Amino acid sequence: MELILKEGASKEDIEKIEKALYKEKNSGGFNAKKYNGIMNFEEDPLTMQKKLRDEWERDID
């Protein structure tokens, strides 16, 4: 769906576009809960995440 809002549009035009956007149904998205507990890690996931985030701060020389 393509909606075009032109410069100088009236308030009614804007409201029509908003209604069209919110009327469109959500496909349901991704159900991440079905994967909960499937992966087993030897290390604490939070520790792994911190290491990955800190990689860019390490000296590569």
PDB file of N, CA, C and O in Angstrom, chain B, residues numbered from 101:
ATOM      1  N   MET B 101       0.840  -1.168   0.000  1.00  0.00           N
ATOM      2  CA  MET B 101       0.000   0.000   0.000  1.00  0.00           C
ATOM      3  C   MET B 101       0.889   1.236   0.000  1.00  0.00           C
ATOM      4  O   MET B 101       1.868   1.305   0.743  1.00  0.00           O
ATOM      5  N   GLU B 102       0.554   2.180  -0.811  1.00  0.00           N
ATOM      6  CA  GLU B 102       1.322   3.409  -0.898  1.00  0.00           C
ATOM      7  C   GLU B 102       0.392   4.580  -0.620  1.00  0.00           C
ATOM      8  O   GLU B 102      -0.636   4.744  -1.279  1.00  0.00           O
ATOM      9  N   LEU B 103       0.763   5.389   0.359  1.00  0.00           N
ATOM     10  CA  LEU B 103      -0.007   6.577   0.706  1.00  0.00           C
ATOM     11  C   LEU B 103       0.894   7.785   0.533  1.00  0.00           C
ATOM     12  O   LEU B 103       2.038   7.787   0.988  1.00  0.00           O
ATOM     13  N   ILE B 104       0.383   8.805  -0.122  1.00  0.00           N
ATOM     14  CA  ILE B 104       1.183   9.994  -0.389  1.00  0.00           C
ATOM     15  C   ILE B 104       0.548  11.182   0.327  1.00  0.00           C
ATOM     16  O   ILE B 104      -0.633  11.480   0.147  1.00  0.00           O
ATOM     17  N   LEU B 105       1.351  11.843   1.134  1.00  0.00           N
ATOM     18  CA  LEU B 105       0.915  13.045   1.835  1.00  0.00           C
ATOM     19  C   LEU B 105       1.617  14.222   1.188  1.00  0.00           C
ATOM     20  O   LEU B 105       2.834  14.374   1.295  1.00  0.00           O
ATOM     21  N   LYS B 106       0.843  15.047   0.522  1.00  0.00           N
ATOM     22  CA  LYS B 106       1.421  16.181  -0.188  1.00  0.00           C
ATOM     23  C   LYS B 106       1.512  17.399   0.716  1.00  0.00           C
ATOM     24  O   LYS B 106       0.740  17.546   1.664  1.00  0.00           O
ATOM     25  N   GLU B 107       2.456  18.262   0.411  1.00  0.00           N
ATOM     26  CA  GLU B 107       2.647  19.491   1.157  1.00  0.00           C
ATOM     27  C   GLU B 107       1.372  20.332   1.076  1.00  0.00           C
ATOM     28  O   GLU B 107       0.786  20.491   0.005  1.00  0.00           O
ATOM     29  N   GLY B 108       0.961  20.856   2.202  1.00  0.00           N
ATOM     30  CA  GLY B 108      -0.230  21.678   2.248  1.00  0.00           C
ATOM     31  C   GLY B 108      -1.513  20.876   2.350  1.00  0.00           C
ATOM     32  O   GLY B 108      -2.594  21.416   2.116  1.00  0.00           O
ATOM     33  N   ALA B 109      -1.417  19.596   2.695  1.00  0.00           N
ATOM     34  CA  ALA B 109      -2.596  18.739   2.808  1.00  0.00           C
ATOM     35  C   ALA B 109      -3.481  19.221   3.947  1.00  0.00           C
ATOM     36  O   ALA B 109      -2.998  19.726   4.960  1.00  0.00           O
ATOM     37  N   SER B 110      -4.766  19.059   3.765  1.00  0.00           N
ATOM     38  CA  SER B 110      -5.708  19.488   4.797  1.00  0.00           C
ATOM     39  C   SER B 110      -5.711  18.493   5.948  1.00  0.00           C
ATOM     40  O   SER B 110      -5.206  17.376   5.835  1.00  0.00           O
ATOM     41  N   LYS B 111      -6.291  18.928   7.052  1.00  0.00           N
ATOM     42  CA  LYS B 111      -6.376  18.063   8.222  1.00  0.00           C
ATOM     43  C   LYS B 111      -7.186  16.813   7.900  1.00  0.00           C
ATOM     44  O   LYS B 111      -6.874  15.730   8.395  1.00  0.00           O
ATOM     45  N   GLU B 112      -8.218  16.951   7.079  1.00  0.00           N
ATOM     46  CA  GLU B 112      -9.037  15.808   6.694  1.00  0.00           C
ATOM     47  C   GLU B 112      -8.229  14.785   5.888  1.00  0.00           C
ATOM     48  O   GLU B 112      -8.377  13.577   6.077  1.00  0.00           O
ATOM     49  N   ASP B 113      -7.372  15.283   4.986  1.00  0.00           N
ATOM     50  CA  ASP B 113      -6.526  14.390   4.195  1.00  0.00           C
ATOM     51  C   ASP B 113      -5.575  13.604   5.103  1.00  0.00           C
ATOM     52  O   ASP B 113      -5.354  12.409   4.907  1.00  0.00           O
ATOM     53  N   ILE B 114      -5.029  14.288   6.081  1.00  0.00           N
ATOM     54  CA  ILE B 114      -4.101  13.638   7.013  1.00  0.00           C
ATOM     55  C   ILE B 114      -4.841  12.578   7.820  1.00  0.00           C
ATOM     56  O   ILE B 114      -4.320  11.484   8.035  1.00  0.00           O
ATOM     57  N   GLU B 115      -6.049  12.897   8.265  1.00  0.00           N
ATOM     58  CA  GLU B 115      -6.823  11.930   9.040  1.00  0.00           C
ATOM     59  C   GLU B 115      -7.190  10.709   8.194  1.00  0.00           C
ATOM     60  O   GLU B 115      -7.203   9.590   8.707  1.00  0.00           O
ATOM     61  N   LYS B 116      -7.486  10.904   6.914  1.00  0.00           N
ATOM     62  CA  LYS B 116      -7.796   9.779   6.027  1.00  0.00           C
ATOM     63  C   LYS B 116      -6.591   8.847   5.904  1.00  0.00           C
ATOM     64  O   LYS B 116      -6.731   7.624   5.930  1.00  0.00           O
ATOM     65  N   ILE B 117      -5.416   9.441   5.771  1.00  0.00           N
ATOM     66  CA  ILE B 117      -4.201   8.636   5.651  1.00  0.00           C
ATOM     67  C   ILE B 117      -3.944   7.873   6.952  1.00  0.00           C
ATOM     68  O   ILE B 117      -3.587   6.695   6.916  1.00  0.00           O
ATOM     69  N   GLU B 118      -4.121   8.530   8.092  1.00  0.00           N
ATOM     70  CA  GLU B 118      -3.927   7.853   9.373  1.00  0.00           C
ATOM     71  C   GLU B 118      -4.895   6.681   9.521  1.00  0.00           C
ATOM     72  O   GLU B 118      -4.500   5.606   9.970  1.00  0.00           O
ATOM     73  N   LYS B 119      -6.145   6.879   9.150  1.00  0.00           N
ATOM     74  CA  LYS B 119      -7.127   5.802   9.244  1.00  0.00           C
ATOM     75  C   LYS B 119      -6.736   4.634   8.347  1.00  0.00           C
ATOM     76  O   LYS B 119      -6.869   3.473   8.735  1.00  0.00           O
ATOM     77  N   ALA B 120      -6.256   4.943   7.150  1.00  0.00           N
ATOM     78  CA  ALA B 120      -5.841   3.885   6.229  1.00  0.00           C
ATOM     79  C   ALA B 120      -4.652   3.107   6.786  1.00  0.00           C
ATOM     80  O   ALA B 120      -4.571   1.891   6.611  1.00  0.00           O
ATOM     81  N   LEU B 121      -3.737   3.792   7.450  1.00  0.00           N
ATOM     82  CA  LEU B 121      -2.571   3.122   8.021  1.00  0.00           C
ATOM     83  C   LEU B 121      -2.964   2.198   9.166  1.00  0.00           C
ATOM     84  O   LEU B 121      -2.481   1.068   9.249  1.00  0.00           O
ATOM     85  N   TYR B 122      -3.825   2.669  10.033  1.00  0.00           N
ATOM     86  CA  TYR B 122      -4.202   1.878  11.201  1.00  0.00           C
ATOM     87  C   TYR B 122      -5.234   0.809  10.882  1.00  0.00           C
ATOM     88  O   TYR B 122      -5.400  -0.137  11.652  1.00  0.00           O
ATOM     89  N   LYS B 123      -5.930   0.944   9.757  1.00  0.00           N
ATOM     90  CA  LYS B 123      -6.923  -0.035   9.362  1.00  0.00           C
ATOM     91  C   LYS B 123      -6.254  -1.326   8.883  1.00  0.00           C
ATOM     92  O   LYS B 123      -6.812  -2.414   9.021  1.00  0.00           O
ATOM     93  N   GLU B 124      -5.062  -1.189   8.323  1.00  0.00           N
ATOM     94  CA  GLU B 124      -4.339  -2.343   7.807  1.00  0.00           C
ATOM     95  C   GLU B 124      -4.004  -3.288   8.954  1.00  0.00           C
ATOM     96  O   GLU B 124      -3.409  -2.868   9.947  1.00  0.00           O
ATOM     97  N   LYS B 125      -4.381  -4.568   8.829  1.00  0.00           N
ATOM     98  CA  LYS B 125      -4.199  -5.522   9.916  1.00  0.00           C
ATOM     99  C   LYS B 125      -2.751  -5.992  10.000  1.00  0.00           C
ATOM    100  O   LYS B 125      -2.047  -6.103   8.997  1.00  0.00           O
ATOM    101  N   ASN B 126      -2.339  -6.260  11.224  1.00  0.00           N
ATOM    102  CA  ASN B 126      -1.009  -6.790  11.484  1.00  0.00           C
ATOM    103  C   ASN B 126      -1.021  -8.287  11.162  1.00  0.00           C
ATOM    104  O   ASN B 126      -1.984  -8.985  11.480  1.00  0.00           O
ATOM    105  N   SER B 127       0.027  -8.767  10.543  1.00  0.00           N
ATOM    106  CA  SER B 127       0.095 -10.172  10.148  1.00  0.00           C
ATOM    107  C   SER B 127       0.335 -11.094  11.333  1.00  0.00           C
ATOM    108  O   SER B 127       0.376 -12.311  11.155  1.00  0.00           O
ATOM    109  N   GLY B 128       0.492 -10.565  12.518  1.00  0.00           N
ATOM    110  CA  GLY B 128       0.707 -11.406  13.690  1.00  0.00           C
ATOM    111  C   GLY B 128       2.152 -11.373  14.144  1.00  0.00           C
ATOM    112  O   GLY B 128       2.439 -11.644  15.310  1.00  0.00           O
ATOM    113  N   GLY B 129       3.048 -11.051  13.262  1.00  0.00           N
ATOM    114  CA  GLY B 129       4.451 -10.921  13.639  1.00  0.00           C
ATOM    115  C   GLY B 129       5.135 -12.260  13.861  1.00  0.00           C
ATOM    116  O   GLY B 129       4.669 -13.301  13.399  1.00  0.00           O
ATOM    117  N   PHE B 130       6.226 -12.210  14.561  1.00  0.00           N
ATOM    118  CA  PHE B 130       7.085 -13.357  14.813  1.00  0.00           C
ATOM    119  C   PHE B 130       6.873 -13.837  16.243  1.00  0.00           C
ATOM    120  O   PHE B 130       6.965 -13.038  17.174  1.00  0.00           O
ATOM    121  N   ASN B 131       6.596 -15.105  16.437  1.00  0.00           N
ATOM    122  CA  ASN B 131       6.385 -15.663  17.764  1.00  0.00           C
ATOM    123  C   ASN B 131       7.710 -16.187  18.303  1.00  0.00           C
ATOM    124  O   ASN B 131       8.080 -17.333  18.046  1.00  0.00           O
ATOM    125  N   ALA B 132       8.418 -15.353  19.046  1.00  0.00           N
ATOM    126  CA  ALA B 132       9.728 -15.729  19.578  1.00  0.00           C
ATOM    127  C   ALA B 132       9.611 -16.678  20.765  1.00  0.00           C
ATOM    128  O   ALA B 132      10.573 -17.374  21.091  1.00  0.00           O
ATOM    129  N   LYS B 133       8.460 -16.719  21.412  1.00  0.00           N
ATOM    130  CA  LYS B 133       8.291 -17.570  22.590  1.00  0.00           C
ATOM    131  C   LYS B 133       8.432 -19.053  22.265  1.00  0.00           C
ATOM    132  O   LYS B 133       8.794 -19.845  23.135  1.00  0.00           O
ATOM    133  N   LYS B 134       8.155 -19.430  21.037  1.00  0.00           N
ATOM    134  CA  LYS B 134       8.265 -20.856  20.706  1.00  0.00           C
ATOM    135  C   LYS B 134       9.724 -21.330  20.720  1.00  0.00           C
ATOM    136  O   LYS B 134       9.974 -22.535  20.764  1.00  0.00           O
ATOM    137  N   TYR B 135      10.675 -20.419  20.684  1.00  0.00           N
ATOM    138  CA  TYR B 135      12.095 -20.769  20.731  1.00  0.00           C
ATOM    139  C   TYR B 135      12.694 -20.614  22.125  1.00  0.00           C
ATOM    140  O   TYR B 135      13.894 -20.824  22.305  1.00  0.00           O
ATOM    141  N   ASN B 136      11.892 -20.255  23.098  1.00  0.00           N
ATOM    142  CA  ASN B 136      12.365 -20.034  24.459  1.00  0.00           C
ATOM    143  C   ASN B 136      12.902 -21.327  25.062  1.00  0.00           C
ATOM    144  O   ASN B 136      12.199 -22.337  25.107  1.00  0.00           O
ATOM    145  N   GLY B 137      14.148 -21.292  25.522  1.00  0.00           N
ATOM    146  CA  GLY B 137      14.750 -22.439  26.190  1.00  0.00           C
ATOM    147  C   GLY B 137      15.341 -23.484  25.270  1.00  0.00           C
ATOM    148  O   GLY B 137      15.782 -24.526  25.756  1.00  0.00           O
ATOM    149  N   ILE B 138      15.372 -23.264  23.977  1.00  0.00           N
ATOM    150  CA  ILE B 138      15.891 -24.267  23.041  1.00  0.00           C
ATOM    151  C   ILE B 138      17.416 -24.302  23.038  1.00  0.00           C
ATOM    152  O   ILE B 138      18.016 -25.374  22.967  1.00  0.00           O
ATOM    153  N   MET B 139      18.032 -23.141  23.114  1.00  0.00           N
ATOM    154  CA  MET B 139      19.497 -23.092  23.045  1.00  0.00           C
ATOM    155  C   MET B 139      20.109 -23.191  24.439  1.00  0.00           C
ATOM    156  O   MET B 139      19.652 -22.544  25.382  1.00  0.00           O
ATOM    157  N   ASN B 140      21.137 -24.001  24.548  1.00  0.00           N
ATOM    158  CA  ASN B 140      21.852 -24.153  25.814  1.00  0.00           C
ATOM    159  C   ASN B 140      23.259 -23.598  25.640  1.00  0.00           C
ATOM    160  O   ASN B 140      23.987 -24.007  24.736  1.00  0.00           O
ATOM    161  N   PHE B 141      23.636 -22.672  26.502  1.00  0.00           N
ATOM    162  CA  PHE B 141      24.946 -22.039  26.432  1.00  0.00           C
ATOM    163  C   PHE B 141      25.792 -22.475  27.611  1.00  0.00           C
ATOM    164  O   PHE B 141      25.284 -22.683  28.713  1.00  0.00           O
ATOM    165  N   GLU B 142      27.111 -22.616  27.366  1.00  0.00           N
ATOM    166  CA  GLU B 142      28.028 -22.937  28.449  1.00  0.00           C
ATOM    167  C   GLU B 142      28.296 -21.704  29.303  1.00  0.00           C
ATOM    168  O   GLU B 142      28.571 -21.811  30.498  1.00  0.00           O
ATOM    169  N   GLU B 143      28.213 -20.550  28.687  1.00  0.00           N
ATOM    170  CA  GLU B 143      28.481 -19.282  29.363  1.00  0.00           C
ATOM    171  C   GLU B 143      27.158 -18.530  29.547  1.00  0.00           C
ATOM    172  O   GLU B 143      26.211 -18.723  28.784  1.00  0.00           O
ATOM    173  N   ASP B 144      27.110 -17.682  30.559  1.00  0.00           N
ATOM    174  CA  ASP B 144      25.918 -16.876  30.816  1.00  0.00           C
ATOM    175  C   ASP B 144      25.662 -15.961  29.619  1.00  0.00           C
ATOM    176  O   ASP B 144      26.573 -15.250  29.194  1.00  0.00           O
ATOM    177  N   PRO B 145      24.446 -15.960  29.065  1.00  0.00           N
ATOM    178  CA  PRO B 145      24.151 -15.130  27.888  1.00  0.00           C
ATOM    179  C   PRO B 145      24.420 -13.641  28.102  1.00  0.00           C
ATOM    180  O   PRO B 145      24.843 -12.954  27.173  1.00  0.00           O
ATOM    181  N   LEU B 146      24.182 -13.137  29.299  1.00  0.00           N
ATOM    182  CA  LEU B 146      24.442 -11.725  29.564  1.00  0.00           C
ATOM    183  C   LEU B 146      25.934 -11.421  29.484  1.00  0.00           C
ATOM    184  O   LEU B 146      26.326 -10.370  28.977  1.00  0.00           O
ATOM    185  N   THR B 147      26.771 -12.337  29.983  1.00  0.00           N
ATOM    186  CA  THR B 147      28.222 -12.176  29.891  1.00  0.00           C
ATOM    187  C   THR B 147      28.668 -12.202  28.436  1.00  0.00           C
ATOM    188  O   THR B 147      29.527 -11.419  28.032  1.00  0.00           O
ATOM    189  N   MET B 148      28.086 -13.102  27.650  1.00  0.00           N
ATOM    190  CA  MET B 148      28.404 -13.170  26.216  1.00  0.00           C
ATOM    191  C   MET B 148      28.034 -11.863  25.525  1.00  0.00           C
ATOM    192  O   MET B 148      28.797 -11.349  24.707  1.00  0.00           O
ATOM    193  N   GLN B 149      26.875 -11.336  25.852  1.00  0.00           N
ATOM    194  CA  GLN B 149      26.411 -10.093  25.237  1.00  0.00           C
ATOM    195  C   GLN B 149      27.346  -8.938  25.580  1.00  0.00           C
ATOM    196  O   GLN B 149      27.672  -8.127  24.713  1.00  0.00           O
ATOM    197  N   LYS B 150      27.775  -8.856  26.827  1.00  0.00           N
ATOM    198  CA  LYS B 150      28.682  -7.780  27.239  1.00  0.00           C
ATOM    199  C   LYS B 150      30.016  -7.879  26.497  1.00  0.00           C
ATOM    200  O   LYS B 150      30.577  -6.862  26.089  1.00  0.00           O
ATOM    201  N   LYS B 151      30.522  -9.100  26.322  1.00  0.00           N
ATOM    202  CA  LYS B 151      31.773  -9.289  25.586  1.00  0.00           C
ATOM    203  C   LYS B 151      31.632  -8.819  24.138  1.00  0.00           C
ATOM    204  O   LYS B 151      32.508  -8.136  23.607  1.00  0.00           O
ATOM    205  N   LEU B 152      30.526  -9.191  23.514  1.00  0.00           N
ATOM    206  CA  LEU B 152      30.306  -8.796  22.124  1.00  0.00           C
ATOM    207  C   LEU B 152      30.183  -7.283  21.986  1.00  0.00           C
ATOM    208  O   LEU B 152      30.687  -6.703  21.025  1.00  0.00           O
ATOM    209  N   ARG B 153      29.522  -6.652  22.932  1.00  0.00           N
ATOM    210  CA  ARG B 153      29.359  -5.200  22.870  1.00  0.00           C
ATOM    211  C   ARG B 153      30.665  -4.459  23.124  1.00  0.00           C
ATOM    212  O   ARG B 153      30.864  -3.353  22.623  1.00  0.00           O
ATOM    213  N   ASP B 154      31.559  -5.073  23.907  1.00  0.00           N
ATOM    214  CA  ASP B 154      32.817  -4.418  24.234  1.00  0.00           C
ATOM    215  C   ASP B 154      33.905  -4.684  23.202  1.00  0.00           C
ATOM    216  O   ASP B 154      34.998  -4.129  23.320  1.00  0.00           O
ATOM    217  N   GLU B 155      33.645  -5.511  22.198  1.00  0.00           N
ATOM    218  CA  GLU B 155      34.666  -5.844  21.205  1.00  0.00           C
ATOM    219  C   GLU B 155      35.225  -4.623  20.515  1.00  0.00           C
ATOM    220  O   GLU B 155      36.428  -4.560  20.264  1.00  0.00           O
ATOM    221  N   TRP B 156      34.386  -3.647  20.199  1.00  0.00           N
ATOM    222  CA  TRP B 156      34.836  -2.474  19.448  1.00  0.00           C
ATOM    223  C   TRP B 156      35.766  -1.599  20.271  1.00  0.00           C
ATOM    224  O   TRP B 156      36.491  -0.779  19.707  1.00  0.00           O
ATOM    225  N   GLU B 157      35.764  -1.752  21.604  1.00  0.00           N
ATOM    226  CA  GLU B 157      36.632  -0.948  22.459  1.00  0.00           C
ATOM    227  C   GLU B 157      38.027  -1.559  22.602  1.00  0.00           C
ATOM    228  O   GLU B 157      38.962  -0.872  23.016  1.00  0.00           O
ATOM    229  N   ARG B 158      38.174  -2.826  22.268  1.00  0.00           N
ATOM    230  CA  ARG B 158      39.465  -3.494  22.426  1.00  0.00           C
ATOM    231  C   ARG B 158      40.462  -2.989  21.401  1.00  0.00           C
ATOM    232  O   ARG B 158      40.092  -2.620  20.286  1.00  0.00           O
ATOM    233  N   ASP B 159      41.721  -2.974  21.783  1.00  0.00           N
ATOM    234  CA  ASP B 159      42.795  -2.540  20.901  1.00  0.00           C
ATOM    235  C   ASP B 159      43.124  -3.670  19.930  1.00  0.00           C
ATOM    236  O   ASP B 159      43.485  -4.768  20.356  1.00  0.00           O
ATOM    237  N   ILE B 160      43.002  -3.410  18.630  1.00  0.00           N
ATOM    238  CA  ILE B 160      43.202  -4.457  17.627  1.00  0.00           C
ATOM    239  C   ILE B 160      44.659  -4.567  17.192  1.00  0.00           C
ATOM    240  O   ILE B 160      45.014  -5.562  16.561  1.00  0.00           O
ATOM    241  N   ASP B 161      45.508  -3.613  17.489  1.00  0.00           N
ATOM    242  CA  ASP B 161      46.919  -3.632  17.051  1.00  0.00           C
ATOM    243  C   ASP B 161      47.624  -4.884  17.414  1.00  0.00           C
ATOM    244  O   ASP B 161      48.808  -5.036  17.111  1.00  0.00           O
TER     245      ASP B 161
END
